[in-house]
Amino acid sequence: MKRILCAVLLVVLFSSSAFCADLSKNYRNLYKSVVTLMTVGRTLSGPEGEYTAARGLGSGVLISRDGLILTAAHVVQVADKVGVKFYNDEEVEARVISALPSADLALVRAESVPPGIEPVALGSAASVQAGNEIFVISAPYGLRSTITSGIVSARYETGAHPKFWQAEMLQVDAAVNKGSSGGPLFDMKGRCIGIVSHLKSKTGGFEGHAFAVTTDTAKEYLIGKPAVWTGFSGKYLDEEMAWVLNLPTKHGYLVEKVADGSLGQEMGLLAGTIQAEIAGRKMFLGGDIILEMNDVPVGEFKEKYDDLIRDIQKRGALKLKVLRGGMIVEMTGEIKVLEAGNSR
């Protein structure tokens, strides 16, 4: 009996040690490819509604040798400036290449990459199941190269999340916090299978439920596709809000922020400047309200998304119809094609 207990104990100890060794090896191979993203934007504050600088923090992962970094869209969507800090404290400037807010994914390109840093391999989450072991490397609170581990708690198919309706998501119990957004989620073979998006919490801190967008989503909608960074954010206006704001349509999109250097700024989109609260919803009024995009009404974006993208690719341009000061204004912006440099 004692021999059996000793044998069982040895098996348990050996398995535990093997797991730790595997995770440690993965970490050593991958942590250099994970970066910290530092952003600078603007926000309205004070009784006069003045613009002040707003600094943000996030993570990202290198997916090409020419500096292409995959991250979360909400980290960079309305950033006027983006900086990248590598594991060795080297900092370089970066620019947003493409962003897809409806899937919370974005691509930025660092102006240079220090020697010895290799891009990660993008895997697939198609066969990932609840219970599979995973780990995250990110920069929570700016603490770069931090690794946390856990399991996949659940998975959600595309369309399950009302805000990120294009995202296929994995729910995990690996700890993430502010600054972890955009960080890579790895399987136990060291392949990136997701990008940290958000967490579900009542306190604002990690409570055991984090969500990552699968790399399959990135491959389908972002990587290697026409590069579009609209650079604006705001609020979707449903039929009730459209009536309250006297829109000529049943739906609209209120533009609240527009980033410097973005397509939205190039097209001349106006951001909101008046802080207000309507029916319990806080918003910035006074900016443009988008009614149509490439002739597709805002209320039909989800249903006609594929047709919309095909039209944008065919025209090579983004065309908007907006409501400004009670008048309908049309504007057009050129869409740039993503340069070579996809993941290996």
C-alpha positions, -999 to +999 in steps of 0.1 A: +000+000+000+029+024+009+045+016-025+013+025-043+009+058-024+045+067-031+041+059-068+009+081-070+028+109-052+057+107-076+033+109-106+015+139-092+048+157-084+062+149-118+031+161-136+031+193-117+068+199-123+064+191-160+035+216-163+055+244-147+085+236-168+064+238-200+049+271-190+083+285-181+097+275-214+068+290-233+072+322-213+109+325-222+101+319-259+073+344-261+075+373-236+098+394-258+071+394-285+045+410-262+045+448-260+030+476-239+010+502-258+009+538-245-017+561-260-025+597-258-060+610-267-083+638-257-113+641-235-138+668-225-137+679-189-147+708-167-177+731-168-166+747-200-161+714-218-124+719-225-103+693-241-076+677-219-050+650-226-061+615-218-035+588-215-042+551-219-025+518-215-028+484-232-009+455-245-002+440-279+017+412-297+041+413-326+028+392-356+053+403-383+089+411-385+082+446-400+065+457-368+028+447-372+012+444-338-022+428-330-042+444-302-077+453-290-095+481-310-107+499-279-070+505-269-062+526-300-095+535-318-095+572-307-058+576-299-041+607-313-007+591-306+005+555-299+038+545-284+052+510-281+074+498-252+093+465-257+105+441-231+139+459-229+124+493-222+130+505-257+102+528-268+092+537-304+063+555-321+036+535-338+006+542-361-028+526-362-031+506-395-066+491-392-093+487-365-125+468-363-144+480-332-173+455-338-148+427-331-125+447-307-094+440-328-068+464-343-035+464-360-007+490-353+027+492-368+058+500-347+083+522-366+111+497-357+116+464-338+147+457-317+169+429-329+162+394-316+124+398-313+104+373-333+067+374-342+044+349-326+027+321-345-011+327-348-030+295-341-067+287-343-093+284-316-115+262-337-109+231-316-105+249-283-130+237-257-140+246-222-115+231-198-084+236-220-054+252-204-043+286-216-021+315-205-019+352-210+012+375-213+003+412-209+010+444-190-016+448-163-012+483-147+019+487-169+036+457-154+050+444-187+058+408-194+034+395-168+021+359-172-011+345-158-026+311-165-059+293-163-084+275-184-111+282-210-143+287-190-166+289-220-167+299-257-192+322-275-199+321-312-200+352-334-229+375-326-232+365-289-219+399-277-242+429-285-213+454-287-186+432-303-211+414-325-184+402-350-162+386-324-160+349-316-149+349-280-133+327-254-141+332-217-111+324-195-102+326-158-066+338-163-062+370-144-063+402-165-066+439-154-063+474-167-035+474-192-040+437-202-064+446-230-049+437-263-025+411-248-022+377-264-039+345-252-018+314-258-025+277-259-001+253-242+019+249-275+027+286-275+004+296-303-016+328-300-053+319-301-069+351-289-065+388-279-077+400-245-108+421-249-125+429-216-136+415-182-169+411-164-166+428-130-187+447-105-156+463-089-136+472-121-109+446-112-105+410-121-132+387-106-125+355-125-142+363-158-122+376-187-129+375-225-106+372-255-114+375-292-102+345-312-074+349-337-097+332-362-118+364-360-087+385-367-078+363-397-113+364-412-120+402-408-087+421-402-054+406-412-047+408-449-079+428-455-082+465-467-069+487-439-096+509-424-091+530-393-120+553-390-107+567-358-140+578-343-162+565-315-196+573-302-230+559-295-256+540-315-289+557-315-319+534-315-354+544-327-363+561-294-332+582-293-335+590-330-370+604-323-357+624-293-329+640-313-353+646-343-333+625-368-347+621-403-341+583-400-349+557-374-313+550-364-280+569-363-245+569-349-235+599-327-199+608-332-183+617-298-146+615-305-124+617-336-086+608-335-059+629-351-045+614-383-075+590-387-097+586-417-125+603-398-104+634-393-093+634-429-129+633-440-138+662-417-160+644-392-169+666-362-168+653-326-193+662-299-185+691-275-216+694-253-219+670-223-255+658-218-276+631-202-307+619-219-329+591-205-300+581-182-275+579-210-244+602-209-232+615-242-214+643-260-237+662-284-229+687-311-210+663-333-220+647-366-246+619-366-239+593-392-270+581-410-255+560-438-222+543-447-217+535-484-255+539-489-262+514-461-284+529-433-269+526-398-298+504-387-289+478-413-251+475-407-252+441-391-275+425-416-257+440-446-221+440-433-207+417-460-223+438-488-210+469-471-174+456-470-176+445-506-188+479-517-160+496-497-134+473-514-149+479-549-150+517-545-117+519-525-135+545-504-156+551-474-187+573-481-207+587-452-240+606-450-242+626-418-266+650-401-248+683-392-267+713-379-299+701-393-285+695-428-274+664-446-237+663-455-219+637-476-182+630-473-158+605-488-124+591-477-099+569-495-093+534-482-056+523-481-046+487-488-027+470-460+010+467-468+028+433-468+037+420-434+011+395-422+018+370-396+043+342-403 
